[in-house]
Every structure is written in C-alpha cells, then in structure tokens.
Amino acid sequence: MPAWRSANILEPSAGGKRLWELAAEGGKFTVNKETALLLHEPAPSGAVGKDWQELFRRKLNVAWLPLDKVFLRAIQLPTSDPAEVQSMVELQLEKLSPLPVTHIVWSTFLVPKPAAQPDALQTVVVIIALRSYVEEFLGELEGMGFLADRLECPVLEELLAININQDGVWVFAGKEGEPALVAWQQAGVLQNLTLITLPEGPERAQQLKGQIEHIAWSAELEGWLTAPPTIHLVALPAQAAFWEPVLRDLSETPVDVRPPAAPARLAAFGAERCAADGSNSSLLPKEFSTRYHQQFVDGLWMRAIFLVVGIYLAGVLMYFGALYSLKLALQKEQRNLAAVTPAYVESQKDKQEIDILQKRADLQYAALDAWKAIAESMPEGVTLNDMYFKGGKLELHGTAPVDDLQAIYDFNESLRTAKNVRGEVLFKDVGTPKTVTRGNQTEWTFSSATREAEGQ
C-alpha cells in the first residue's frame, strides 16, 4: 500500500473550525498551513479532496470531536491483543458507558506499557460518544466537503505529547468553557481518565477541586490511592496563574506546572499516530467509512468516464475542425479553379488552332517535298497525268510506253527511298503500281502517304 503523503486535521473551534494541512516525510508530519474556517465555510477542496492521485499519494483526513461530546474511561486488561481487547471491552461496555449501548459509538486506545513493566496489565482508554451526535457531526463535515478517514478524540494526543512519566494527578486545564482533562497515574499505571465539564465563571475552580476530591475518595475505596497525590498542572501561563492556587490545597507538595504542547504540534502528533494505524481509536462508524470509500471509487469511475468522453469529444471536434478546414481549402481552390477556367479554355482553343495551323504548314511543306521528290525521281518516258494530295495522302496517275513497264516500277521504288530536306524518309506505305494497257500506252496508278499523315 502506498505510504501517506499528506494529512489534514480538522478541529472544531469557537465560531467555526480550524484546519491543519500537513506533509509527510520519513514517517513524520510537518504543518504546512493552518486555516481558520467560518461556521459554514467549505473546506478547501484542493487540500481535503481526493482524486486518482490517492492511488499513489495517499491523503489522510482526520476530524477531532469536540471534547464536551466525548466520554473517557481507563481500564486494565490482562491482554494486549487488539482483537481480545475489543471483545473484553464489549463485555464491560454496559458498565463503562453512561449512555445506552445501542445509542453510542465507541473505540479503544491501548496505552503503551512502561518499559520497566513489560508484564503489567494493559491500560486501555475507552472512548465513547453519542451516535446521533457523531452522525450529525459527520453530516456537517460532509456539507463542508470534508470526508473523514478517522474520527478522533484530541485528548489522546495531549496525553501522549506530555508523556506522563510521574505518578499523581495530571490536570489539563482547557480554555474557559472547555472541559478539563484529569488523568490519575499510580505506580506507573493510568488508573483513571475523566473529562470534567466546567461552567464559565469563578465557580469553575471550586467545581474542579470538588470533582478531583470525589475521584480521590473513590480511588481510596478501590485501594489504588494510599497517599495524597502530587498535582501536575498542564496549562498556559495565564491559565496556570488561575488554577495553581486552587489545586495547591489538594497536595502536600508544590504544584508541578508544565506548558501544554502547541496546537500545531498536537496536529502533527495526531497525524503520525493515525498514519501508523497502531490503534483502533477512531470513532468513525463502519457504514460511513464504507460509504466514503464507495463514493471515492465511484468518483474515480465517473472521472475516468468523463475523461474518455472528453477525449472522444475532443477527437470528434478536432476531426470536424480539420474537415471544416479542408472544406474551406477546397472551396478556395474551387474558386481559384473557376477563376482560371475561362483562361484555360481559351488557351486550349488557341492551342488547338495553333496545332491546326502547324499541321497545315507541315502538310504544305510535305506537299512541296512530295512534288520535288516526284519531279526528281520520274524517269524519261513516264508521264504524270494526275496528282492528288490531301491530308498527307498522295495518289498518282500517269502513262508510260507499253514496252517500258520497268520504268514505272523504278519510279515507284525511287519514291520508297525518297528523303526530305531533313534526311528523313519522305513516304511510307508506298503502294504497288497498278497498270492497265490501252493500245500502245500503259496507264499506271499507285498511292502512298507522307510521314505527316501519321497524326491525321
């Protein structure tokens, strides 16, 4: 599975919510940006939204429940197996929960065992919240575009960040109007964990003091508190100045005052703990987790379909664009062709006329060449009575003495080999003479054609 690349921590605050955007590197998370959101302001989709990159660059969305909506219980169990822990807690859930079991969502967190006590009982923090409020809270997050992967209680981050390493009462004093967290540790074991809701005003100090005394009496009855506890106060300087005098009377030793971890550090610590996935502390109901995952998968399919359709439409638009461009080019060429067609037609007419005139000139020269060749080749005694020349075709008629037939054949043969001024054979297809004897005269006739007759 790809490693986590980023995380978002969303915390409810007065009048709105606070969002931390964190980047992961080497298993550690660092805060990149902190944003204060108004009550109904949507979360930045670029930060909390998930797309196909989630397949390679995983993003963790964690929402913190308000402290006044959570109940905490610390119990000791003889096993560290998460599966067995879940079963054992489920058996005791009716005793642990202040609400009907059917109306709650719950989870567990296994507190790390002290290194010096590897065989000690497993301390388990049971986290309980009202199901109807959790569903309402998740619906509010969905409305602002934040789909949580985990629903956590930020108290766990405060406990782990302070690193409770001494016995006594650890009081995490919240701001005015916020619950105070009271953790009791005895003999290195977290014995009790309580979120105390305090009213606003001066009386909240006495109420916290009374709640701590009540827990102390119960602890004495249970037998794990045998002496006045040391008081450890985790608060900012301004808050410590208010709480330290109140808590001083509960202990025989001075109050140990420590500064709390910065909110950004708690966000980074919470992201690291959730990304390690070493606990089952999330209060996110299974049906919400399944629905969110299905929405993510459906979203990927829809994006893929839209991408394919978009590529197809882009291809179709490109095709029709190219087709339209070619059509415009064709119309332009057709206009150009229509513009030059009359000139082309006229040029073809001129060419044909020139060809006709050239052929006429060639035939005229051929006729002269034929006349010259006949005059030079005709032997004595042979008379030419008629000469017909048309289109390069030549017909000759004449007479000769009856006893001089050889002169006719010699004349015919000389025309076969007659040449023009270019040295080319003048006649082709010179026919054999036809003769008719009439008295003492022989009438002869034969036909031939000049080379210019080939193109006729």
C-alpha positions in Angstrom: 0.0 0.0 0.0 1.4 3.5 -0.9 2.7 5.5 2.1 0.9 8.5 3.4 2.0 11.7 1.6 -0.2 14.3 3.4 -2.8 14.7 6.1 -5.5 17.1 7.2 -6.6 17.6 10.8 -9.9 19.4 11.3 -10.7 20.7 14.8 -13.9 22.4 15.9 -13.3 25.8 17.4 -15.4 28.7 18.7 -17.5 30.1 15.8 -16.0 27.7 13.2 -13.3 25.2 12.6 -9.5 25.0 12.3 -7.8 23.1 9.6 -4.1 22.0 9.6 -2.6 20.8 6.4 0.4 18.5 6.9 3.0 17.0 4.7 4.7 13.6 5.4 8.3 12.8 5.0 10.1 9.9 6.6 7.1 8.9 8.7 7.0 12.4 10.3 4.4 15.1 9.6 5.0 18.8 9.5 2.4 21.5 9.4 2.4 23.4 6.1 -0.6 25.6 6.6 -3.2 26.4 9.2 -6.6 27.8 8.2 -9.4 29.1 10.3 -12.8 28.3 8.7 -16.1 30.0 9.5 -19.1 28.0 10.8 -20.5 27.1 7.4 -17.4 27.8 5.2 -16.5 24.8 3.0 -13.1 23.2 3.4 -10.6 23.9 0.6 -11.2 21.1 -1.9 -7.7 21.1 -3.2 -6.4 20.3 0.3 -9.0 17.8 1.6 -10.4 16.4 -1.7 -9.2 13.1 -3.1 -8.7 12.1 -6.7 -6.9 9.4 -8.7 -3.6 10.5 -7.1 -4.9 8.9 -3.9 -3.9 5.6 -5.5 -0.2 6.6 -5.4 -0.1 9.5 -3.0 -2.4 8.7 0.0 -4.1 11.5 1.9 -5.3 11.1 5.5 -8.3 13.2 6.6 -8.8 13.2 10.4 -11.5 15.1 12.3 -11.4 15.8 16.0 -14.6 15.6 18.0 -15.4 18.4 20.5 -14.2 17.4 23.9 -17.6 18.1 25.5 -19.2 15.3 23.3 -16.8 12.5 24.4 -16.7 10.3 27.5 -13.4 8.6 28.5 -12.8 5.6 30.7 -9.4 3.9 31.7 -9.5 0.2 32.5 -6.9 -2.5 33.0 -7.0 -5.7 31.0 -4.8 -8.8 31.0 -4.2 -8.9 27.3 -2.6 -6.7 24.6 -4.1 -8.4 21.6 -6.4 -5.8 20.0 -9.0 -8.4 19.0 -9.2 -9.7 22.5 -9.3 -6.2 23.9 -12.3 -5.3 21.8 -14.1 -8.4 23.0 -13.4 -7.7 26.6 -14.4 -4.1 26.4 -17.6 -5.1 24.7 -18.5 -7.3 27.6 -18.0 -4.5 30.1 -19.5 -1.8 27.9 -22.8 -1.5 29.7 -20.9 -0.8 32.9 -18.5 1.6 31.3 -20.9 3.7 29.2 -23.0 6.5 30.7 -25.4 6.1 27.8 -27.4 3.1 26.5 -25.1 0.8 24.5 -27.4 0.9 21.5 -27.1 4.7 21.3 -23.3 5.1 21.2 -20.2 4.6 19.1 -17.1 3.6 20.9 -13.4 2.7 20.3 -10.3 1.9 22.3 -6.8 3.1 22.6 -4.0 0.9 24.0 -1.7 3.0 26.2 1.9 1.9 25.7 3.2 -0.1 28.6 6.1 1.3 30.7 9.4 -0.1 29.5 10.2 -1.2 33.1 7.0 -3.1 33.4 6.6 -5.3 30.3 4.4 -7.8 32.2 2.0 -5.2 33.6 -1.7 -5.2 32.8 -2.7 -3.4 29.6 -4.1 0.0 30.2 -7.0 0.7 27.7 -8.7 4.0 27.2 -12.3 3.5 26.1 -13.7 6.4 24.1 -17.5 6.8 23.9 -19.7 9.2 22.0 -23.4 9.6 21.3 -24.1 8.0 17.9 -26.7 10.6 17.0 -24.2 13.4 17.6 -21.5 11.6 15.7 -23.8 11.2 12.7 -24.8 14.8 12.9 -21.2 15.9 13.1 -20.2 13.8 10.1 -23.1 15.2 8.2 -21.9 18.7 9.0 -18.4 17.7 7.8 -19.8 16.3 4.6 -21.7 19.6 4.0 -18.3 21.4 4.0 -16.7 18.8 1.7 -14.6 17.0 4.4 -14.9 13.2 4.2 -13.1 11.9 7.3 -11.0 8.8 7.2 -10.8 8.8 11.1 -12.8 10.5 13.8 -10.6 11.0 16.8 -10.6 12.5 20.3 -7.7 15.0 20.6 -7.3 14.2 24.3 -5.1 11.2 23.3 -2.7 13.5 21.5 -2.4 15.6 24.7 -1.7 12.6 26.8 1.0 11.2 24.5 2.6 14.6 23.8 3.1 15.4 27.5 4.4 11.9 28.2 3.0 11.3 31.6 6.0 9.8 33.4 5.3 10.5 37.1 2.6 9.4 39.5 -0.1 11.8 40.6 -3.0 13.8 39.2 -2.4 15.4 35.8 -4.8 18.2 35.2 -5.0 19.5 31.6 -6.8 22.9 32.1 -8.6 23.8 28.9 -9.8 27.3 28.0 -12.8 28.8 29.7 -15.9 27.0 28.6 -13.9 23.8 27.6 -13.8 20.6 29.6 -10.7 19.9 31.8 -9.0 16.5 31.5 -8.0 14.8 34.7 -5.7 11.8 34.5 -4.6 9.8 37.5 -1.5 7.7 37.4 -0.4 5.4 40.2 2.6 3.0 40.3 3.2 3.9 36.6 -0.3 2.8 35.6 -3.0 5.1 34.3 -5.8 4.4 36.8 -8.4 7.0 35.9 -9.2 9.3 33.0 -12.0 11.8 33.2 -13.2 14.8 31.1 -14.8 17.3 33.6 -17.2 19.8 32.1 -16.9 23.1 34.0 -19.2 26.1 33.9 -17.9 29.5 32.9 -17.1 32.0 35.7 -15.1 31.8 39.0 -17.1 28.9 40.4 -15.5 26.5 37.9 -12.3 26.4 40.1 -14.2 25.1 43.1 -16.1 22.6 41.0 -12.9 21.2 39.5 -11.5 20.9 43.0 -14.6 19.1 44.2 -14.5 16.7 41.3 -10.9 15.8 42.0 -11.7 15.2 45.7 -14.6 13.0 44.7 -12.3 10.9 42.4 -9.7 10.7 45.2 -12.3 9.3 47.6 -13.4 6.7 45.1 -9.7 5.8 44.5 -9.1 5.3 48.2 -12.1 3.0 48.3 -10.9 1.0 45.4 -7.5 0.7 47.0 -5.1 2.2 44.4 -4.7 5.6 46.1 -3.0 5.4 49.5 -1.4 8.9 49.9 -2.2 12.5 48.9 -1.3 12.7 45.2 1.1 15.1 43.5 -0.6 17.7 41.4 0.7 18.2 37.8 -0.9 21.1 36.0 -0.6 21.4 32.2 -1.7 24.9 31.3 -0.5 28.1 29.7 1.0 30.8 32.0 -2.2 32.8 32.2 -4.3 29.7 33.0 -1.7 28.4 35.4 -1.9 31.6 37.4 -5.6 30.9 37.9 -5.5 27.2 38.6 -2.3 26.8 40.6 -3.7 28.4 43.8 -6.9 26.3 43.6 -5.0 23.0 43.2 -2.3 23.7 45.8 -4.6 22.7 48.7 -5.1 19.2 47.2 -1.4 18.2 47.5 1.3 18.2 50.2 3.8 19.1 47.6 4.0 22.1 45.3 2.0 22.0 42.1 4.2 20.9 39.1 3.3 23.3 36.3 4.1 22.4 32.7 3.3 24.1 29.4 1.0 22.3 27.0 2.0 21.2 23.5 1.3 23.7 20.8 -1.8 23.0 18.8 0.2 22.6 15.6 2.4 20.1 17.4 -0.7 18.2 18.6 -2.0 18.1 15.0 1.3 16.7 13.7 1.4 14.2 16.6 -2.1 13.1 15.9 -1.4 12.6 12.1 1.6 10.5 12.9 -0.3 8.3 15.3 -3.2 7.8 13.0 -1.0 7.2 10.0 0.9 4.5 11.9 -2.5 2.8 12.3 -1.4 1.1 15.5 -4.7 1.6 17.3 -8.4 1.4 16.9 -9.2 4.7 18.4 -11.3 6.0 15.5 -15.0 6.7 16.3 -16.0 6.7 12.6 -18.8 4.2 12.2 -18.1 1.4 9.7 -21.1 2.3 7.4 -19.7 5.8 7.0 -16.2 4.5 6.2 -17.7 2.1 3.6 -19.8 4.8 2.0 -16.9 7.2 1.7 -14.8 4.6 0.1 -17.6 3.7 -2.4 -18.0 7.4 -3.2 -14.3 7.6 -3.8 -14.4 4.6 -6.2 -17.5 5.9 -7.9 -15.8 9.2 -8.3 -12.8 7.6 -10.0 -15.1 5.8 -12.4 -17.0 8.9 -13.2 -13.8 10.9 -13.7 -12.5 8.1 -16.0 -15.7 8.1 -18.0 -15.8 11.9 -18.3 -12.1 11.8 -19.3 -12.8 9.2 -22.0 -15.9 11.1 -23.2 -13.9 14.3 -23.2 -11.1 12.8 -25.2 -13.6 11.3 -27.6 -15.4 14.7 -28.0 -12.1 16.5 -28.4 -11.2 14.0 -31.1 -14.5 14.5 -32.8 -14.2 18.3 -32.6 -10.6 18.0 -34.0 -11.9 15.8 -36.8 -14.7 18.2 -37.7 -12.3 21.1 -37.3 -9.9 19.5 -39.7 -12.7 18.6 -42.0 -14.0 22.2 -42.0 -10.5 23.5 -42.6 -10.1 21.1 -45.6 -13.5 22.2 -46.8 -12.5 25.8 -46.7 -9.3 25.0 -48.5 -11.3 23.0 -51.2 -13.7 25.9 -51.7 -10.8 28.3 -52.1 -9.2 26.0 -54.7 -12.5 25.6 -56.4 -12.9 29.4 -56.6 -9.3 29.7 -57.9 -10.1 27.0 -60.5 -13.3 28.7 -61.5 -11.3 31.9 -62.0 -8.7 30.3 -64.2 -11.1 28.0 -66.2 -12.1 30.6 -68.8 -8.4 31.4 -69.5 -7.6 27.7 -69.6 -10.4 27.1 -72.1 -9.3 29.9 -74.3 -5.7 28.7 -74.1 -6.8 25.2 -75.2 -8.7 26.7 -78.1 -5.6 28.7 -79.1 -3.5 25.6 -78.8 -5.9 23.6 -81.0 -5.9 26.4 -83.6 -2.1 26.6 -83.5 -1.9 22.8 -83.9 -4.2 23.0 -86.9 -2.2 25.8 -88.5 1.0 23.9 -87.7 -0.4 20.8 -89.3 -1.4 22.7 -92.3 2.0 24.2 -92.6 3.6 20.8 -92.3 1.3 19.4 -94.9 2.1 22.3 -97.3 5.8 21.6 -96.8 5.1 17.9 -97.2 3.3 18.5 -100.5 6.2 20.6 -101.8 8.6 17.9 -100.7 6.4 15.2 -102.4 6.2 17.3 -105.6 10.0 17.8 -105.6 10.7 14.1 -105.0 8.3 13.1 -107.8 9.9 15.6 -110.2 13.4 14.3 -109.4 12.5 10.6 -109.4 10.3 10.4 -112.5 12.2 8.6 -115.4 12.0 9.7 -119.0 9.1 8.2 -120.9 6.9 8.1 -117.8 4.2 10.8 -117.8 2.4 12.1 -114.7 -1.2 12.8 -115.7 -2.8 13.4 -112.3 -1.6 14.0 -108.7 -4.0 14.1 -105.7 -2.6 15.2 -102.3 -4.8 15.5 -99.2 -4.1 15.2 -95.5 -0.7 13.7 -96.3 -2.1 11.0 -98.6 -0.8 11.0 -102.2 -2.3 9.4 -105.2 -0.5 9.4 -108.6 -1.9 8.6 -112.1 0.1 8.6 -115.3 1.1 6.8 -118.5 4.1 5.1 -119.9 5.0 3.3 -123.2 3.7 -0.2 -123.3 7.2 -1.6 -123.7 8.6 0.4 -120.7 6.9 -1.1 -117.7 10.2 -1.3 -115.8 10.4 2.5 -115.7 7.1 2.6 -113.8 8.5 0.2 -111.2 11.7 2.0 -111.0 9.8 5.3 -110.3 7.8 3.5 -107.6 10.9 2.2 -106.0 12.6 5.6 -106.1 9.7 7.1 -104.2 10.0 4.5 -101.4 13.5 5.7 -100.7 13.0 9.4 -101.3 14.0 11.7 -98.4 13.1 15.2 -97.4 15.4 18.1 -96.7 15.9 16.8 -93.1 17.2 13.5 -94.3 14.1 11.6 -93.3 12.3 9.1 -95.5 9.5 11.1 -97.1 6.9 8.5 -98.0 5.6 5.5 -96.1 3.3 2.8 -97.3 4.1 3.3 -101.0 1.6 1.0 -102.8 2.5 -1.3 -105.7 1.7 0.2 -109.1 -1.5 -0.9 -110.8 -1.2 -0.9 -114.6 -3.7 -1.1 -117.5 -2.6 -1.4 -121.1 -4.6 0.6 -123.7 -3.2 0.4 -127.2 0.5 1.4 -127.1 0.2 3.1 -123.7 0.2 1.7 -120.2 -1.8 3.6 -117.6 -0.5 3.3 -114.1 -1.6 4.4 -110.6 -0.4 3.9 -107.0 -0.8 5.7 -103.8 1.3 6.5 -100.7 1.4 8.7 -97.7 3.8 11.2 -96.3 5.1 10.9 -92.6 2.8 13.9 -91.7 -0.2 11.7 -92.4 0.6 9.7 -89.1 -1.0 12.4 -86.9 -4.1 12.8 -89.0 
